[in-house]
Amino acid sequence: MHDQPFDDAPLVVAGRRFQSRLMVGTGKYRDFDETARALEASGTEVVTFAVRRTNLGQNTDEPNLLDAVSPERYTLLPNTAGCYDARAAVRTCRLARELLDGHNLVKLEVLGDDTTLYPNVVETLKAAEELVKDGFDVMAYTSDDPIVALELERLGCCAVMPLGSLIGSGCGIQNPHNIRLIIERARVPVLIDAGIGTPSEAALAMELGCDAVLMNSAIAHSPRPIRMAHAMKRAVEAGRTAFLAGRMPRRDRAEASSPKSGRIAAT
Ligand SMILES: CC(=O)[C@@H](O)[C@H](O)COP(=O)(O)O
């Protein structure tokens, strides 16, 4: 019997089921029309945005993100970008819950400094604990440290999201070995979040066994974001299918591709 190449279980995060394994951010597009078209081309079902930098209708003079990104169509993932300590992150998640009528799925991101935007893991752990206690489903952006990732899971986070490399750097996955260690141990979904620059890097994340990928800059900073969003969709699907298929073993020596025995070889 032939394999069904696209037969796959849905991604499940905090009881929510998704067919797409690509989550996309809304920052840095030319306008909301371009954002909407890129999201469409990416096939994403989960859209993240920085609560502190996005108008969700509070300001009637500015375009409202929700007009371009319908909550009926997409699962919204408000994030705490711009927060540098646990207090600010918790306050930002509560604000999002209020603005979005009780919506409780959030992406926690507590940053260490302005130059690296590296996660401050001490403050991230503090905020995660408080948010979980307060009833939030917390997807946590973190470093690629396997111990920290497991601690976030232990605190009740519904997904861990190690960086591939610095946010907005487009440098790909700097430490695939650590990502593998996290995947081997975690029981909640593992997503690469940040640093993906090309479709091949997104495919690699999936080939490593990540459950999904979250990205923004690689699409928004491409000269042709809609095309790039489409390429990312296909790369994530290809990487996932390759992971499910399983790679060939690596060998130290060559092995002829065509059989040495059999009808054709014998003539
Ligand atoms: C949109 C968002 O949540 C970013 O903070 C995220 O980490 C994506 O990073 P890239 O822009 O490097 O894809």
PDBQT file of the ligand as one rigid body, heavy atoms in Angstrom, charges set to zero:
ROOT
HETATM    1  C1  LIG A 301       6.101  38.220  15.367  1.00  0.00    +0.000 C 
HETATM    2  C2  LIG A 301       6.781  37.703  16.542  1.00  0.00    +0.000 C 
HETATM    3  O1  LIG A 301       6.193  37.165  17.435  1.00  0.00    +0.000 OA
HETATM    4  C3  LIG A 301       8.262  37.847  16.597  1.00  0.00    +0.000 C 
HETATM    5  O2  LIG A 301       8.624  38.336  17.833  1.00  0.00    +0.000 OA
HETATM    6  C4  LIG A 301       8.802  36.492  16.331  1.00  0.00    +0.000 C 
HETATM    7  O3  LIG A 301       9.662  36.065  17.274  1.00  0.00    +0.000 OA
HETATM    8  C5  LIG A 301       9.223  36.284  14.916  1.00  0.00    +0.000 C 
HETATM    9  O4  LIG A 301      10.572  36.487  14.675  1.00  0.00    +0.000 OA
HETATM   10  P1  LIG A 301      11.097  36.695  13.174  1.00  0.00    +0.000 P 
HETATM   11  O5  LIG A 301      10.634  38.049  12.762  1.00  0.00    +0.000 OA
HETATM   12  O6  LIG A 301      12.591  36.565  13.274  1.00  0.00    +0.000 OA
HETATM   13  O7  LIG A 301      10.475  35.616  12.324  1.00  0.00    +0.000 OA
ENDROOT
TORSDOF 0
